Amino acid sequence: MPAETLKYDLDRFYSYLESERRYSPHTVSAYRRDIKHLLHCLECDEAKVINWDDISQADIRKCVAKLHRQGLSGKSLQRWLSTIRSLFNFFCRFHRATHNPAIGIPAPKAAKRLPKTLNVDEISQLLNVDSFKPNLKDNDSGNNDLTIRDVALIELIYACGLRLSEVSGLNLADVDWQQQTIRVTGKGQKQRQIPFGCKAKQAINNWLQIRKLLANESEQALFVSLRGSRLSNSSIQKRLKKMALTQGLNTNVYPHMLRHSFASHILESSKDLRAVQELLGHANLSTTQIYTHLDFQHLAGVYDSAHPRARKK
């Protein structure tokens, strides 16, 4: 039997990520980029035969140092090490390696950056476009149609704390009007049911009156372009940015900012971290805990502005 090349092993790993772990194409591409960094650092060619056990902890440490010198942040290096650990765990599982050289290697500490959010007044400013209603008698106004769709899109992202890929992947069948919930397919193809409020319900109803004039009967996507096809991730990002500018917000608004705002506002009102974890679809509570820092910032701000002995300008 001929020796298995490095490319053969890596193709098996990528196939495992796609079929068994059910990772999205975007996530698999990130893994590929991280592994290319490894190969570049080790000066390996995919056509060569490699003994994975020849790669030592010292080699991985050298790669971390080299990537750090090239400007990779602590957070990016943490993700890179996670990728390399996953790669070697896979090789150990299928007897292509006997040890994982990436275990126990720390990445440089990343500076903690809190997620950027909009406050409630800014959300209201963004969505204060009640004058736009469906006009089925005069459907020549493409801009009006787009605004009705964009309001529904933004209302739903904020109402449910959706990721960009989750909202672009929504289908008509995912909306349960009786329960007033949507079925969301998140990371790892995990599904969750999320309720939405009356504002989002009205906005979606307005959009559906326009959508039926644009989309073909076979199109399942909830949000479509003027051509009737599923709205892409990049289109959603551009439309949200344009809407924010039109509404006079002096900040770069993006879909994940609305997700962060949703989580922060729910936690601020309910103090229920577990509920926020389920709504966001986080596998680990530690991921959700970042929003407790935002909540503390809010409380500290209230204290500074209200307490007579606080340090105020």
TIVEX-183961 format. One record per residue (C-alpha): x, y, z; residue number from 0. Coordinates in pm, whole numbers. Last residue first. Example, Ala and Ser with C-alpha at 12.3 -4.5 7.8 and 13.67 -1.06 7.14 Angstrom:
REM residues 2
<site xx="1367" yy="-106" zz="714" num="1"/>
<site xx="1230" yy="-450" zz="780" num="0"/>
//
This chain:
REM residues 313
<site xx="-1726" yy="6545" zz="3593" num="312"/>
<site xx="-1871" yy="6275" zz="3813" num="311"/>
<site xx="-1698" yy="6049" zz="4064" num="310"/>
<site xx="-1988" yy="5916" zz="4265" num="309"/>
<site xx="-2087" yy="6082" zz="4595" num="308"/>
<site xx="-2432" yy="6199" zz="4488" num="307"/>
<site xx="-2509" yy="5866" zz="4319" num="306"/>
<site xx="-2709" yy="5906" zz="3997" num="305"/>
<site xx="-2475" yy="5943" zz="3697" num="304"/>
<site xx="-2195" yy="5724" zz="3827" num="303"/>
<site xx="-2437" yy="5465" zz="3962" num="302"/>
<site xx="-2631" yy="5441" zz="3635" num="301"/>
<site xx="-2303" yy="5401" zz="3445" num="300"/>
<site xx="-2187" yy="5131" zz="3686" num="299"/>
<site xx="-2516" yy="4948" zz="3634" num="298"/>
<site xx="-2474" yy="4963" zz="3256" num="297"/>
<site xx="-2113" yy="4846" zz="3279" num="296"/>
<site xx="-2228" yy="4561" zz="3502" num="295"/>
<site xx="-2476" yy="4450" zz="3236" num="294"/>
<site xx="-2203" yy="4461" zz="2973" num="293"/>
<site xx="-1985" yy="4243" zz="3195" num="292"/>
<site xx="-2276" yy="4000" zz="3240" num="291"/>
<site xx="-2291" yy="3985" zz="2860" num="290"/>
<site xx="-1954" yy="3805" zz="2844" num="289"/>
<site xx="-2121" yy="3527" zz="3046" num="288"/>
<site xx="-2289" yy="3389" zz="2734" num="287"/>
<site xx="-1975" yy="3215" zz="2607" num="286"/>
<site xx="-1910" yy="3073" zz="2955" num="285"/>
<site xx="-2258" yy="2915" zz="2947" num="284"/>
<site xx="-2139" yy="2675" zz="2681" num="283"/>
<site xx="-2326" yy="2547" zz="2373" num="282"/>
<site xx="-2465" yy="2892" zz="2296" num="281"/>
<site xx="-2797" yy="2887" zz="2107" num="280"/>
<site xx="-2868" yy="3256" zz="2166" num="279"/>
<site xx="-3211" yy="3191" zz="2320" num="278"/>
<site xx="-3075" yy="2904" zz="2526" num="277"/>
<site xx="-2785" yy="3109" zz="2668" num="276"/>
<site xx="-3018" yy="3404" zz="2734" num="275"/>
<site xx="-3243" yy="3174" zz="2938" num="274"/>
<site xx="-2946" yy="3045" zz="3135" num="273"/>
<site xx="-2827" yy="3399" zz="3211" num="272"/>
<site xx="-3158" yy="3507" zz="3365" num="271"/>
<site xx="-3102" yy="3862" zz="3498" num="270"/>
<site xx="-3440" yy="3941" zz="3330" num="269"/>
<site xx="-3416" yy="4306" zz="3226" num="268"/>
<site xx="-3042" yy="4350" zz="3175" num="267"/>
<site xx="-3013" yy="3995" zz="3042" num="266"/>
<site xx="-3274" yy="4059" zz="2772" num="265"/>
<site xx="-3116" yy="4395" zz="2680" num="264"/>
<site xx="-2763" yy="4255" zz="2661" num="263"/>
<site xx="-2863" yy="3950" zz="2459" num="262"/>
<site xx="-3065" yy="4150" zz="2205" num="261"/>
<site xx="-2791" yy="4414" zz="2177" num="260"/>
<site xx="-2529" yy="4145" zz="2109" num="259"/>
<site xx="-2752" yy="3997" zz="1837" num="258"/>
<site xx="-2807" yy="4347" zz="1693" num="257"/>
<site xx="-2429" yy="4401" zz="1691" num="256"/>
<site xx="-2398" yy="4063" zz="1517" num="255"/>
<site xx="-2600" yy="4198" zz="1224" num="254"/>
<site xx="-2381" yy="4506" zz="1161" num="253"/>
<site xx="-2417" yy="4874" zz="1254" num="252"/>
<site xx="-2122" yy="5106" zz="1193" num="251"/>
<site xx="-2202" yy="5403" zz="1412" num="250"/>
<site xx="-2342" yy="5753" zz="1368" num="249"/>
<site xx="-2704" yy="5644" zz="1345" num="248"/>
<site xx="-2901" yy="5884" zz="1126" num="247"/>
<site xx="-3181" yy="5657" zz="1006" num="246"/>
<site xx="-3042" yy="5652" zz="652" num="245"/>
<site xx="-2698" yy="5557" zz="786" num="244"/>
<site xx="-2843" yy="5270" zz="989" num="243"/>
<site xx="-3050" yy="5151" zz="691" num="242"/>
<site xx="-2742" yy="5151" zz="469" num="241"/>
<site xx="-2544" yy="4937" zz="715" num="240"/>
<site xx="-2836" yy="4698" zz="747" num="239"/>
<site xx="-2871" yy="4672" zz="370" num="238"/>
<site xx="-2500" yy="4605" zz="322" num="237"/>
<site xx="-2488" yy="4331" zz="586" num="236"/>
<site xx="-2802" yy="4164" zz="449" num="235"/>
<site xx="-2661" yy="4175" zz="96" num="234"/>
<site xx="-2335" yy="4015" zz="215" num="233"/>
<site xx="-2523" yy="3729" zz="381" num="232"/>
<site xx="-2723" yy="3658" zz="65" num="231"/>
<site xx="-3097" yy="3711" zz="14" num="230"/>
<site xx="-3264" yy="3406" zz="-138" num="229"/>
<site xx="-3387" yy="3466" zz="-493" num="228"/>
<site xx="-3689" yy="3668" zz="-606" num="227"/>
<site xx="-3511" yy="3919" zz="-828" num="226"/>
<site xx="-3606" yy="4196" zz="-582" num="225"/>
<site xx="-3409" yy="3995" zz="-325" num="224"/>
<site xx="-3558" yy="3732" zz="-96" num="223"/>
<site xx="-3617" yy="3688" zz="276" num="222"/>
<site xx="-3826" yy="3391" zz="392" num="221"/>
<site xx="-3651" yy="3150" zz="157" num="220"/>
<site xx="-3862" yy="2862" zz="22" num="219"/>
<site xx="-3864" yy="2955" zz="-348" num="218"/>
<site xx="-4078" yy="2705" zz="-545" num="217"/>
<site xx="-4369" yy="2947" zz="-581" num="216"/>
<site xx="-4136" yy="3206" zz="-733" num="215"/>
<site xx="-4060" yy="3513" zz="-524" num="214"/>
<site xx="-4142" yy="3876" zz="-602" num="213"/>
<site xx="-4518" yy="3931" zz="-569" num="212"/>
<site xx="-4547" yy="3692" zz="-274" num="211"/>
<site xx="-4266" yy="3884" zz="-102" num="210"/>
<site xx="-4457" yy="4212" zz="-95" num="209"/>
<site xx="-4746" yy="4086" zz="120" num="208"/>
<site xx="-4494" yy="3877" zz="315" num="207"/>
<site xx="-4303" yy="4195" zz="408" num="206"/>
<site xx="-4596" yy="4357" zz="586" num="205"/>
<site xx="-4663" yy="4033" zz="775" num="204"/>
<site xx="-4295" yy="4017" zz="873" num="203"/>
<site xx="-4309" yy="4373" zz="1012" num="202"/>
<site xx="-4628" yy="4301" zz="1204" num="201"/>
<site xx="-4482" yy="3988" zz="1364" num="200"/>
<site xx="-4153" yy="4164" zz="1443" num="199"/>
<site xx="-4339" yy="4439" zz="1630" num="198"/>
<site xx="-4566" yy="4185" zz="1801" num="197"/>
<site xx="-4283" yy="3987" zz="1953" num="196"/>
<site xx="-4077" yy="3685" zz="1853" num="195"/>
<site xx="-4036" yy="3347" zz="2023" num="194"/>
<site xx="-3731" yy="3130" zz="1953" num="193"/>
<site xx="-3730" yy="2759" zz="1873" num="192"/>
<site xx="-3389" yy="2591" zz="1844" num="191"/>
<site xx="-3211" yy="2377" zz="1589" num="190"/>
<site xx="-2854" yy="2250" zz="1591" num="189"/>
<site xx="-2701" yy="2228" zz="1243" num="188"/>
<site xx="-2352" yy="2245" zz="1402" num="187"/>
<site xx="-2401" yy="2617" zz="1449" num="186"/>
<site xx="-2760" yy="2737" zz="1423" num="185"/>
<site xx="-3078" yy="2629" zz="1248" num="184"/>
<site xx="-3360" yy="2851" zz="1374" num="183"/>
<site xx="-3726" yy="2754" zz="1406" num="182"/>
<site xx="-3932" yy="3069" zz="1451" num="181"/>
<site xx="-4194" yy="3140" zz="1715" num="180"/>
<site xx="-4538" yy="3305" zz="1728" num="179"/>
<site xx="-4699" yy="2984" zz="1860" num="178"/>
<site xx="-4977" yy="2999" zz="1598" num="177"/>
<site xx="-4761" yy="3180" zz="1343" num="176"/>
<site xx="-4488" yy="2916" zz="1341" num="175"/>
<site xx="-4225" yy="3054" zz="1103" num="174"/>
<site xx="-3967" yy="2800" zz="987" num="173"/>
<site xx="-4185" yy="2696" zz="692" num="172"/>
<site xx="-4118" yy="3029" zz="520" num="171"/>
<site xx="-3747" yy="2952" zz="525" num="170"/>
<site xx="-3466" yy="3108" zz="728" num="169"/>
<site xx="-3110" yy="3060" zz="606" num="168"/>
<site xx="-3029" yy="3431" zz="575" num="167"/>
<site xx="-3145" yy="3482" zz="936" num="166"/>
<site xx="-2934" yy="3199" zz="1074" num="165"/>
<site xx="-2624" yy="3285" zz="870" num="164"/>
<site xx="-2624" yy="3638" zz="1014" num="163"/>
<site xx="-2668" yy="3517" zz="1371" num="162"/>
<site xx="-3007" yy="3576" zz="1527" num="161"/>
<site xx="-3088" yy="3747" zz="1857" num="160"/>
<site xx="-3461" yy="3674" zz="1826" num="159"/>
<site xx="-3631" yy="4016" zz="1828" num="158"/>
<site xx="-3315" yy="4193" zz="1708" num="157"/>
<site xx="-3268" yy="3973" zz="1402" num="156"/>
<site xx="-3646" yy="3969" zz="1341" num="155"/>
<site xx="-3687" yy="4347" zz="1356" num="154"/>
<site xx="-3384" yy="4390" zz="1129" num="153"/>
<site xx="-3524" yy="4160" zz="859" num="152"/>
<site xx="-3877" yy="4296" zz="883" num="151"/>
<site xx="-3744" yy="4652" zz="852" num="150"/>
<site xx="-3526" yy="4544" zz="560" num="149"/>
<site xx="-3819" yy="4388" zz="375" num="148"/>
<site xx="-4036" yy="4698" zz="409" num="147"/>
<site xx="-3738" yy="4912" zz="307" num="146"/>
<site xx="-3667" yy="4697" zz="3" num="145"/>
<site xx="-4028" yy="4719" zz="-113" num="144"/>
<site xx="-4025" yy="5098" zz="-72" num="143"/>
<site xx="-3706" yy="5118" zz="-277" num="142"/>
<site xx="-3853" yy="4901" zz="-550" num="141"/>
<site xx="-4143" yy="5139" zz="-601" num="140"/>
<site xx="-4320" yy="4982" zz="-897" num="139"/>
<site xx="-4558" yy="4794" zz="-669" num="138"/>
<site xx="-4834" yy="5052" zz="-688" num="137"/>
<site xx="-5162" yy="4887" zz="-597" num="136"/>
<site xx="-4991" yy="4656" zz="-346" num="135"/>
<site xx="-4868" yy="4941" zz="-131" num="134"/>
<site xx="-4716" yy="4774" zz="173" num="133"/>
<site xx="-4642" yy="5020" zz="456" num="132"/>
<site xx="-4341" yy="5244" zz="514" num="131"/>
<site xx="-4445" yy="5528" zz="745" num="130"/>
<site xx="-4356" yy="5315" zz="1046" num="129"/>
<site xx="-3984" yy="5372" zz="985" num="128"/>
<site xx="-3864" yy="5403" zz="1344" num="127"/>
<site xx="-3651" yy="5087" zz="1332" num="126"/>
<site xx="-3304" yy="5238" zz="1363" num="125"/>
<site xx="-3421" yy="5512" zz="1600" num="124"/>
<site xx="-3590" yy="5255" zz="1822" num="123"/>
<site xx="-3272" yy="5045" zz="1830" num="122"/>
<site xx="-3075" yy="5361" zz="1915" num="121"/>
<site xx="-3313" yy="5436" zz="2204" num="120"/>
<site xx="-3278" yy="5081" zz="2336" num="119"/>
<site xx="-2898" yy="5097" zz="2340" num="118"/>
<site xx="-2691" yy="4960" zz="2054" num="117"/>
<site xx="-2422" yy="4708" zz="2132" num="116"/>
<site xx="-2050" yy="4648" zz="2086" num="115"/>
<site xx="-1920" yy="4327" zz="2238" num="114"/>
<site xx="-1668" yy="4369" zz="2520" num="113"/>
<site xx="-1304" yy="4341" zz="2430" num="112"/>
<site xx="-1075" yy="4146" zz="2659" num="111"/>
<site xx="-714" yy="4179" zz="2548" num="110"/>
<site xx="-593" yy="3842" zz="2431" num="109"/>
<site xx="-341" yy="3651" zz="2637" num="108"/>
<site xx="-62" yy="3501" zz="2430" num="107"/>
<site xx="-154" yy="3142" zz="2342" num="106"/>
<site xx="-86" yy="2857" zz="2579" num="105"/>
<site xx="52" yy="2517" zz="2475" num="104"/>
<site xx="-89" yy="2237" zz="2690" num="103"/>
<site xx="-206" yy="2019" zz="2404" num="102"/>
<site xx="-68" yy="2121" zz="2063" num="101"/>
<site xx="167" yy="1822" zz="2033" num="100"/>
<site xx="-119" yy="1569" zz="2027" num="99"/>
<site xx="14" yy="1215" zz="2058" num="98"/>
<site xx="8" yy="879" zz="1880" num="97"/>
<site xx="-55" yy="996" zz="1524" num="96"/>
<site xx="-222" yy="850" zz="1213" num="95"/>
<site xx="-406" yy="604" zz="1435" num="94"/>
<site xx="-757" yy="713" zz="1334" num="93"/>
<site xx="-841" yy="874" zz="1669" num="92"/>
<site xx="-489" yy="1011" zz="1703" num="91"/>
<site xx="-520" yy="1181" zz="1364" num="90"/>
<site xx="-854" yy="1338" zz="1462" num="89"/>
<site xx="-716" yy="1460" zz="1794" num="88"/>
<site xx="-424" yy="1599" zz="1593" num="87"/>
<site xx="-652" yy="1814" zz="1378" num="86"/>
<site xx="-869" yy="1924" zz="1670" num="85"/>
<site xx="-560" yy="2037" zz="1860" num="84"/>
<site xx="-441" yy="2227" zz="1553" num="83"/>
<site xx="-778" yy="2404" zz="1519" num="82"/>
<site xx="-785" yy="2497" zz="1889" num="81"/>
<site xx="-430" yy="2631" zz="1856" num="80"/>
<site xx="-543" yy="2856" zz="1569" num="79"/>
<site xx="-846" yy="2978" zz="1769" num="78"/>
<site xx="-623" yy="3076" zz="2058" num="77"/>
<site xx="-384" yy="3238" zz="1810" num="76"/>
<site xx="-668" yy="3448" zz="1670" num="75"/>
<site xx="-767" yy="3559" zz="2022" num="74"/>
<site xx="-408" yy="3649" zz="2110" num="73"/>
<site xx="-381" yy="3858" zz="1797" num="72"/>
<site xx="-193" yy="3757" zz="1483" num="71"/>
<site xx="64" yy="4024" zz="1393" num="70"/>
<site xx="341" yy="3842" zz="1210" num="69"/>
<site xx="537" yy="3820" zz="1535" num="68"/>
<site xx="246" yy="3629" zz="1687" num="67"/>
<site xx="242" yy="3391" zz="1391" num="66"/>
<site xx="613" yy="3319" zz="1442" num="65"/>
<site xx="577" yy="3266" zz="1818" num="64"/>
<site xx="280" yy="3032" zz="1773" num="63"/>
<site xx="466" yy="2839" zz="1501" num="62"/>
<site xx="774" yy="2805" zz="1723" num="61"/>
<site xx="553" yy="2673" zz="2003" num="60"/>
<site xx="403" yy="2417" zz="1762" num="59"/>
<site xx="749" yy="2296" zz="1661" num="58"/>
<site xx="859" yy="2274" zz="2027" num="57"/>
<site xx="551" yy="2066" zz="2103" num="56"/>
<site xx="673" yy="1818" zz="1844" num="55"/>
<site xx="584" yy="1728" zz="1486" num="54"/>
<site xx="757" yy="1398" zz="1400" num="53"/>
<site xx="449" yy="1213" zz="1523" num="52"/>
<site xx="263" yy="1339" zz="1215" num="51"/>
<site xx="484" yy="1128" zz="990" num="50"/>
<site xx="455" yy="1302" zz="656" num="49"/>
<site xx="446" yy="1199" zz="292" num="48"/>
<site xx="482" yy="1496" zz="60" num="47"/>
<site xx="227" yy="1641" zz="-182" num="46"/>
<site xx="84" yy="1884" zz="73" num="45"/>
<site xx="420" yy="2060" zz="105" num="44"/>
<site xx="559" yy="2134" zz="450" num="43"/>
<site xx="765" yy="2439" zz="548" num="42"/>
<site xx="671" yy="2389" zz="915" num="41"/>
<site xx="550" yy="2748" zz="944" num="40"/>
<site xx="379" yy="2728" zz="604" num="39"/>
<site xx="214" yy="2398" zz="694" num="38"/>
<site xx="83" yy="2540" zz="1021" num="37"/>
<site xx="-47" yy="2858" zz="857" num="36"/>
<site xx="-218" yy="2641" zz="595" num="35"/>
<site xx="-382" yy="2455" zz="884" num="34"/>
<site xx="-535" yy="2778" zz="1013" num="33"/>
<site xx="-664" yy="2872" zz="668" num="32"/>
<site xx="-823" yy="2530" zz="619" num="31"/>
<site xx="-992" yy="2548" zz="958" num="30"/>
<site xx="-1138" yy="2888" zz="866" num="29"/>
<site xx="-1265" yy="2743" zz="538" num="28"/>
<site xx="-1432" yy="2462" zz="736" num="27"/>
<site xx="-1611" yy="2723" zz="948" num="26"/>
<site xx="-1742" yy="2912" zz="641" num="25"/>
<site xx="-1850" yy="2587" zz="473" num="24"/>
<site xx="-2062" yy="2513" zz="784" num="23"/>
<site xx="-1962" yy="2237" zz="1024" num="22"/>
<site xx="-2155" yy="1912" zz="1021" num="21"/>
<site xx="-1922" yy="1745" zz="1273" num="20"/>
<site xx="-1956" yy="1414" zz="1089" num="19"/>
<site xx="-1999" yy="1522" zz="726" num="18"/>
<site xx="-1825" yy="1860" zz="694" num="17"/>
<site xx="-1561" yy="1833" zz="967" num="16"/>
<site xx="-1488" yy="1469" zz="877" num="15"/>
<site xx="-1447" yy="1563" zz="509" num="14"/>
<site xx="-1197" yy="1830" zz="613" num="13"/>
<site xx="-1002" yy="1569" zz="814" num="12"/>
<site xx="-1002" yy="1317" zz="530" num="11"/>
<site xx="-879" yy="1587" zz="293" num="10"/>
<site xx="-602" yy="1664" zz="542" num="9"/>
<site xx="-480" yy="1305" zz="549" num="8"/>
<site xx="-476" yy="1274" zz="171" num="7"/>
<site xx="-299" yy="1609" zz="135" num="6"/>
<site xx="-23" yy="1498" zz="376" num="5"/>
<site xx="36" yy="1193" zz="163" num="4"/>
<site xx="-56" yy="838" zz="255" num="3"/>
<site xx="222" yy="587" zz="185" num="2"/>
<site xx="149" yy="340" zz="-94" num="1"/>
<site xx="0" yy="0" zz="0" num="0"/>
//
